[in-house]
């Protein structure tokens, strides 16, 4: 590699699989820590992967970028990255206060997470700026993603949003049961959350409201909002 370290195609594939499985999209050298450029990584992988495998690699990488980067925004003043706190019921979920700028300037430095403009006299629906749509950028991916078949159920959106943490989740393969990294578990098809497992009439109940992993259930519509409900 250009950093001076040596890694073979098979080792690179295993390393990239680990990075992607962890939800990351950057590839620091495991020896020296220098971040490899994507074209370096793709060049090594192309020695052992087919064109379809390389396309799948790029798709997973994009999904990781979307899932992580769309959850943060830079402060328009100091450029530090900040997350929103959308679970507070008395706040507009797009309201953000920069703690660094607030401390340095001795006043509340507030801005809109969507349009990055100073927060005006907004409310729970708007930041007060006339040119701000107020729409979370993740909604576009939820509303325009392709559909697929999961088990015997067709026309299932390939991307869903965890209603607990807001992470976008892309369905790759296998069953409809999904567990977000935050711990929230739900059905990817009908979006019903998993409840606590229990014993009923001496039988173990798993907590999946729509049945087993490949049972048929109704496809929930595409999600229209982020954090649409407070999960149990």
C-alpha positions as CSV (number, residue, x, y, z in Angstrom):
1,X,0.0,0.0,0.0
2,X,1.2,3.6,-0.5
3,X,1.6,3.9,3.3
4,X,4.4,1.4,3.0
5,X,2.6,-1.5,4.7
6,X,1.9,-4.7,2.9
7,X,-1.5,-6.5,2.8
8,X,-2.7,-9.2,0.4
9,X,-6.1,-9.4,-1.4
10,X,-7.5,-12.1,1.0
11,X,-6.4,-10.2,4.1
12,X,-7.8,-7.0,2.6
13,X,-11.2,-8.6,2.0
14,X,-11.4,-9.9,5.6
15,X,-10.4,-6.5,6.9
16,X,-12.9,-4.7,4.7
17,X,-15.7,-7.1,5.7
18,X,-14.9,-6.3,9.4
19,X,-15.0,-2.5,8.7
20,X,-18.4,-2.7,6.9
21,X,-19.9,-5.0,9.5
22,X,-19.1,-2.4,12.1
23,X,-21.0,0.2,10.2
24,X,-17.9,2.2,9.2
25,X,-16.8,3.5,5.8
26,X,-13.1,4.6,6.3
27,X,-10.2,2.2,6.1
28,X,-7.3,3.1,8.4
29,X,-4.2,0.9,7.9
30,X,-4.3,-1.7,10.7
31,X,-0.5,-1.4,11.1
32,X,0.3,2.4,10.9
33,X,-3.1,3.9,11.1
34,X,-2.9,6.0,7.9
35,X,-6.3,6.1,6.3
36,X,-6.2,4.4,2.9
37,X,-7.9,6.1,-0.1
38,X,-10.8,4.1,-1.4
39,X,-9.2,3.6,-4.8
40,X,-6.3,1.9,-3.1
41,X,-8.7,-0.5,-1.3
42,X,-10.7,-1.2,-4.5
43,X,-7.5,-1.9,-6.5
44,X,-6.4,-4.6,-4.1
45,X,-9.9,-6.1,-3.8
46,X,-10.4,-6.2,-7.6
47,X,-7.7,-8.9,-7.7
48,X,-10.0,-11.5,-6.1
49,X,-13.6,-10.1,-6.4
50,X,-15.9,-10.2,-9.4
51,X,-17.6,-7.0,-10.8
52,X,-20.9,-7.9,-9.0
53,X,-19.0,-8.4,-5.7
54,X,-17.3,-5.0,-6.1
55,X,-20.7,-3.4,-6.8
56,X,-22.1,-5.0,-3.6
57,X,-19.0,-3.7,-1.7
58,X,-19.6,-0.1,-2.9
59,X,-23.3,-0.4,-2.1
60,X,-22.7,-1.5,1.5
61,X,-20.1,1.3,1.9
62,X,-22.6,3.9,0.7
63,X,-25.2,2.5,3.1
64,X,-22.8,2.9,6.0
65,X,-22.0,6.5,5.0
66,X,-25.6,7.4,4.7
67,X,-26.5,5.8,8.0
68,X,-23.8,7.6,9.9
69,X,-23.2,10.9,8.2
70,X,-26.9,11.9,7.9
71,X,-27.1,11.7,11.7
72,X,-24.6,14.6,12.3
73,X,-24.2,18.1,11.0
74,X,-21.4,20.6,11.3
75,X,-21.9,23.7,13.4
76,X,-22.0,26.6,10.8
77,X,-19.7,28.6,13.1
78,X,-17.0,26.3,14.6
79,X,-17.5,23.4,12.2
80,X,-17.6,20.8,15.0
81,X,-20.0,17.9,14.3
82,X,-23.1,17.7,16.4
83,X,-26.1,15.4,16.8
84,X,-29.6,16.4,17.5
85,X,-31.6,15.4,20.5
86,X,-35.0,14.7,19.0
87,X,-36.5,12.7,21.8
88,X,-37.2,15.8,24.0
89,X,-41.0,16.3,23.6
90,X,-40.8,20.1,24.1
91,X,-38.3,20.8,21.4
92,X,-38.3,20.9,17.6
93,X,-36.1,17.9,16.7
94,X,-34.1,20.1,14.3
95,X,-33.0,22.6,17.1
96,X,-29.3,22.3,17.9
97,X,-27.2,24.3,20.4
98,X,-23.5,24.2,19.9
99,X,-21.9,23.9,23.4
100,X,-18.4,25.1,22.2
101,X,-19.7,28.3,20.6
102,X,-22.1,28.9,23.4
103,X,-19.3,28.7,26.0
104,X,-16.9,30.8,23.9
105,X,-19.4,33.5,23.0
106,X,-21.2,33.6,26.4
107,X,-24.6,33.3,24.7
108,X,-26.8,30.5,23.3
109,X,-25.6,29.7,19.8
110,X,-28.5,27.9,18.2
111,X,-29.0,26.7,14.6
112,X,-31.3,24.5,12.5
113,X,-30.0,21.0,11.9
114,X,-31.6,20.9,8.4
115,X,-30.8,24.3,6.9
116,X,-27.8,25.3,9.2
117,X,-29.2,28.8,9.6
118,X,-29.4,30.6,12.9
119,X,-32.5,29.5,14.9
120,X,-35.2,32.1,14.8
121,X,-38.4,32.2,16.8
122,X,-39.4,28.7,15.7
123,X,-41.7,26.1,17.2
124,X,-42.1,22.3,17.1
125,X,-42.7,22.5,13.4
126,X,-40.3,25.1,12.0
127,X,-37.0,26.8,12.7
128,X,-38.5,30.2,11.7
129,X,-36.5,30.5,8.5
130,X,-38.9,30.9,5.5
131,X,-36.6,29.0,3.1
132,X,-36.2,25.9,5.3
133,X,-38.2,22.8,4.4
134,X,-37.6,21.2,7.8
135,X,-37.4,17.8,6.2
136,X,-34.8,15.3,7.5
137,X,-32.4,14.4,4.6
138,X,-32.8,10.7,5.5
139,X,-36.4,10.8,4.4
140,X,-35.4,10.9,0.7
141,X,-33.7,7.6,1.1
142,X,-36.7,6.0,2.9
143,X,-39.1,7.3,0.2
144,X,-37.0,6.5,-2.9
145,X,-35.2,3.3,-2.1
146,X,-35.9,0.2,-4.3
147,X,-38.1,-2.7,-3.0
148,X,-37.2,-6.4,-2.7
149,X,-38.6,-9.7,-1.7
150,X,-38.0,-11.0,1.8
151,X,-39.0,-14.6,2.2
152,X,-42.4,-14.8,0.3
153,X,-43.3,-11.1,0.9
154,X,-42.7,-8.9,-2.1
155,X,-42.4,-5.1,-2.5
156,X,-40.6,-4.5,0.8
157,X,-38.6,-1.2,0.9
158,X,-34.9,-2.1,1.2
159,X,-34.2,0.7,3.7
160,X,-36.0,1.3,7.0
161,X,-35.3,3.7,9.8
162,X,-34.8,2.7,13.5
163,X,-37.4,4.7,15.3
164,X,-35.3,4.7,18.5
165,X,-32.0,6.1,17.2
166,X,-32.8,7.2,13.7
167,X,-30.2,5.0,12.0
168,X,-31.0,4.0,8.4
169,X,-30.9,0.2,8.0
170,X,-30.4,-1.6,4.7
171,X,-31.7,-5.1,4.4
172,X,-29.1,-7.3,2.8
173,X,-30.4,-10.9,3.0
174,X,-32.1,-13.6,5.1
175,X,-35.1,-13.0,7.3
176,X,-37.3,-10.1,8.3
177,X,-36.2,-9.9,11.9
178,X,-33.9,-7.0,12.4
179,X,-31.9,-5.7,15.4
180,X,-30.5,-2.2,15.2
181,X,-27.1,-1.5,16.8
182,X,-28.8,0.5,19.5
183,X,-30.6,-2.6,20.6
184,X,-34.1,-1.9,19.2
185,X,-35.5,-5.0,17.4
186,X,-38.3,-4.9,14.9
187,X,-39.8,-6.6,11.8
188,X,-38.4,-5.1,8.7
189,X,-41.6,-5.9,6.8
190,X,-44.4,-4.7,9.1
191,X,-42.2,-2.6,11.4
192,X,-43.8,-4.0,14.6
193,X,-41.3,-3.9,17.5
194,X,-40.2,-7.0,19.3
195,X,-41.7,-7.2,22.8
196,X,-40.2,-9.0,25.8
197,X,-40.0,-12.8,25.5
198,X,-42.2,-14.7,27.9
199,X,-43.8,-18.1,28.8
200,X,-47.5,-18.5,28.0
201,X,-49.3,-21.8,28.8
202,X,-45.9,-23.4,29.5
203,X,-44.7,-22.4,26.0
204,X,-41.9,-19.9,25.2
205,X,-43.1,-16.8,23.3
206,X,-40.3,-15.1,21.5
207,X,-41.8,-11.6,21.5
208,X,-42.0,-11.2,17.7
209,X,-45.6,-10.0,17.1
210,X,-45.8,-11.0,13.5
211,X,-44.6,-14.6,13.9
212,X,-41.4,-16.5,12.9
213,X,-38.6,-15.2,10.8
214,X,-40.1,-16.1,7.5
215,X,-43.9,-16.0,8.3
216,X,-46.0,-13.8,6.1
217,X,-47.0,-10.4,7.4
218,X,-48.3,-7.1,5.9
219,X,-45.8,-4.7,4.4
220,X,-45.8,-1.4,6.3
221,X,-45.8,1.8,4.2
222,X,-42.6,3.7,3.6
223,X,-41.8,5.7,6.6
224,X,-42.7,9.4,6.3
225,X,-41.0,10.8,9.4
226,X,-38.0,10.0,11.6
227,X,-38.6,9.1,15.3
228,X,-42.3,8.7,14.5
229,X,-43.1,7.1,17.9
230,X,-41.5,6.5,21.2
231,X,-40.5,2.8,21.1
232,X,-41.1,0.6,24.1
